[in-house]
Amino acid sequence: MNQILHPVKDAASRLGISVWTLRRKAYQGDIDSIKIGVKLLIPEDEIERLIREGMRPRRST
């Protein structure tokens, strides 16, 4: 399955948060992300989840 990946800048804009907030949440594990080289990418389904859930952080079980 191909996954659409978005640069942090685009994902942050869609979510209405700053790039640095998104990066911090990704590095803390609250937001799923993929790091390729120096680029941090956010999967489309993760952006949709965050919008659907109103940006509530994911909780570990």
ZADO-1210 file (C-alpha; in nm, 4 decimals, padded with zeros to 6 digits):
<atoms>
<atom x="00.0000" y="00.0000" z="00.0000" code="MET" pos="1"/>
<atom x="00.1384" y="00.3397" z="-00.0957" code="ASN" pos="2"/>
<atom x="00.1188" y="00.6020" z="00.1727" code="GLN" pos="3"/>
<atom x="00.1036" y="00.9730" z="00.0983" code="ILE" pos="4"/>
<atom x="00.3670" y="01.1547" z="00.3024" code="LEU" pos="5"/>
<atom x="00.3648" y="01.5284" z="00.3690" code="HIS" pos="6"/>
<atom x="00.6540" y="01.7571" z="00.4616" code="PRO" pos="7"/>
<atom x="00.6272" y="01.8986" z="00.8137" code="VAL" pos="8"/>
<atom x="00.5561" y="02.2491" z="00.6823" code="LYS" pos="9"/>
<atom x="00.2522" y="02.1329" z="00.4834" code="ASP" pos="10"/>
<atom x="00.1230" y="01.9102" z="00.7640" code="ALA" pos="11"/>
<atom x="00.1586" y="02.1880" z="01.0235" code="ALA" pos="12"/>
<atom x="-00.0282" y="02.4278" z="00.7971" code="SER" pos="13"/>
<atom x="-00.3163" y="02.1826" z="00.7543" code="ARG" pos="14"/>
<atom x="-00.3311" y="02.1252" z="01.1303" code="LEU" pos="15"/>
<atom x="-00.3083" y="02.4939" z="01.2193" code="GLY" pos="16"/>
<atom x="-00.0012" y="02.4528" z="01.4396" code="ILE" pos="17"/>
<atom x="00.3580" y="02.5654" z="01.4096" code="SER" pos="18"/>
<atom x="00.6241" y="02.3552" z="01.2419" code="VAL" pos="19"/>
<atom x="00.8154" y="02.3392" z="01.5710" code="TRP" pos="20"/>
<atom x="00.5109" y="02.2175" z="01.7636" code="THR" pos="21"/>
<atom x="00.4570" y="01.9436" z="01.5080" code="LEU" pos="22"/>
<atom x="00.8253" y="01.8444" z="01.5177" code="ARG" pos="23"/>
<atom x="00.8241" y="01.8339" z="01.8986" code="ARG" pos="24"/>
<atom x="00.5114" y="01.6164" z="01.9066" code="LYS" pos="25"/>
<atom x="00.6581" y="01.3841" z="01.6424" code="ALA" pos="26"/>
<atom x="00.9895" y="01.3458" z="01.8293" code="TYR" pos="27"/>
<atom x="00.7987" y="01.2816" z="02.1546" code="GLN" pos="28"/>
<atom x="00.6031" y="01.0055" z="01.9811" code="GLY" pos="29"/>
<atom x="00.2649" y="01.1783" z="02.0045" code="ASP" pos="30"/>
<atom x="00.2392" y="01.1998" z="01.6247" code="ILE" pos="31"/>
<atom x="00.3388" y="00.9261" z="01.3822" code="ASP" pos="32"/>
<atom x="00.6149" y="01.0380" z="01.1477" code="SER" pos="33"/>
<atom x="00.8769" y="00.9013" z="00.9127" code="ILE" pos="34"/>
<atom x="01.2307" y="01.0343" z="00.8962" code="LYS" pos="35"/>
<atom x="01.4107" y="00.9944" z="00.5640" code="ILE" pos="36"/>
<atom x="01.7578" y="01.1415" z="00.5805" code="GLY" pos="37"/>
<atom x="01.7103" y="01.4879" z="00.7263" code="VAL" pos="38"/>
<atom x="01.3448" y="01.5128" z="00.6215" code="LYS" pos="39"/>
<atom x="01.0628" y="01.4499" z="00.8652" code="LEU" pos="40"/>
<atom x="00.7425" y="01.3431" z="00.6903" code="LEU" pos="41"/>
<atom x="00.3920" y="01.3004" z="00.8267" code="ILE" pos="42"/>
<atom x="00.1634" y="01.0315" z="00.6806" code="PRO" pos="43"/>
<atom x="-00.1695" y="01.1497" z="00.5390" code="GLU" pos="44"/>
<atom x="-00.3648" y="00.9103" z="00.7593" code="ASP" pos="45"/>
<atom x="-00.1969" y="01.0587" z="01.0691" code="GLU" pos="46"/>
<atom x="-00.2974" y="01.4115" z="00.9641" code="ILE" pos="47"/>
<atom x="-00.6530" y="01.2904" z="00.9114" code="GLU" pos="48"/>
<atom x="-00.6519" y="01.1203" z="01.2541" code="ARG" pos="49"/>
<atom x="-00.5332" y="01.4386" z="01.4231" code="LEU" pos="50"/>
<atom x="-00.8003" y="01.6457" z="01.2499" code="ILE" pos="51"/>
<atom x="-01.0676" y="01.3892" z="01.3366" code="ARG" pos="52"/>
<atom x="-00.9589" y="01.3708" z="01.7009" code="GLU" pos="53"/>
<atom x="-00.9078" y="01.7445" z="01.7391" code="GLY" pos="54"/>
<atom x="-00.5264" y="01.7200" z="01.7871" code="MET" pos="55"/>
<atom x="-00.5449" y="01.5066" z="02.1014" code="ARG" pos="56"/>
<atom x="-00.2118" y="01.3319" z="02.1468" code="PRO" pos="57"/>
<atom x="-00.1918" y="00.9576" z="02.1019" code="ARG" pos="58"/>
<atom x="-00.1681" y="00.7739" z="02.4350" code="ARG" pos="59"/>
<atom x="00.0545" y="00.4719" z="02.4822" code="SER" pos="60"/>
<atom x="-00.1146" y="00.1578" z="02.6070" code="THR" pos="61"/>
</atoms>
